C-alpha cells in the first residue's frame, strides 16, 4: 500500500498533467517544508513554477535539486528545457553536458543539448547530439523531428526526408513534423506535395499558426492572393503578435497594389521586430508607389542602418531621380 505521501504525490502528478500548476506549486511548497530533499517534490515544484513563469524561483529550485541529485535524469532534463525556453542556450548545453559527464545517459537530455546547439546555429553539433539521442532511444520522436529540421536547414533533403518519415511513422499526426515536411517539399518547389502536408498539419493541429503562414506563402507563390490573405488572417487570429504573418500579408497587398494596406502590415511587423531589413525595403517601395518620397527616404535610411543593401541603395537613387536631384541620383546609382 502506498503511504499517504505517495498518494499525495500521485495526486499532484495528476494535477500537474492537468496543468493545475498553481495548485501543484502551493502543495509542493507545503510538503517541502517537512521534506526539503524530496526529489519528486523538488522536480514538481520547479516545473510548476516554470510553467507559471516564476522563473527565478524555478531556477533556484532546480539548482537546489541538482545540488542534492546531480545525476537525476528528470531534474537535468527539465532544467535543460527550462533554460532553452529562456533562450539561455549556452547554459543549457553546459548543464546537459555536465550531466552526461557525471554518467547520466538520457535520450531527452541529449535532444535538449542538440536543440540548444541548433538555436545557436551550430547545426553539426546539433546533428551529433540528435543522432546520439536516437541511438539511446530510437523512438524519441522529438530527436527524430529535430534531426529532420537540421538536415532540411542544411538542404540535405534526402536525409531530412528520412527523418521526417521516421517521425511520422511514430506519430502520423505530429503536426509540426507534417509542417516541416511540407517546408521540405516547398523549398524544392514541389508545391502540390507541400500543400497536402500543410493542410494535413492544420487538420492535425488547428491552431498551428506556422502551417497557416506557410499555406499563405504557398498561395502567394501560386498567385492565389485571396487565399493567401485568408491563410495569413487565420494565422493572425491564432496569434495577433505573429509578425511574420503581418509581413507576408503585406507582401500580398503590395502585389495587389493595395499599398496603404501593405504599409500598415509592414509597420505592424516593425512593431515586433525592427531588425528585418527586407521590411524596410518593401515599405519603401510602397511609399515610392504612392509618391511619398519623404517617407520612402526615411525607411530606406533605417534599412541601411542595418547594413549595406544594393537594392535599397538603388531605390534611394530612384527617389532622388523622382525629386529631380540628378547629382544625388547618380551617386546612389553608382554613376560618376
Protein Blocks (a to p, Z undefined) as FASTA:
>chain_A
ZZfklmmmmmmmmmmmnopaklmmmmmmmmmmmmmmbmklmmmmmmmmmmnopaklmmmm
mmmmmmmmmmbmklmmmmmmmmmmnopaklmmmmmmmmmmnopacfklmmmmmmmmmmno
paklmmmmmmmmmmmommlmklmmmmmmmmmmnopaklmmmmmmmmmmmmmmlmklmmmm
mmmmmmnopaklmmmmmmmmmmmmmmlmklmmmmmmmmmmnopaklmmmmmmmmmmmmmm
lmklmmmmmmmmmmnopaklmmmmmmmmmmmomkbmklmmmmmmmmmmnopaklmmmmmm
mmmmnoccfklmmmmmmmmmmnopaklmmmmnopZZ
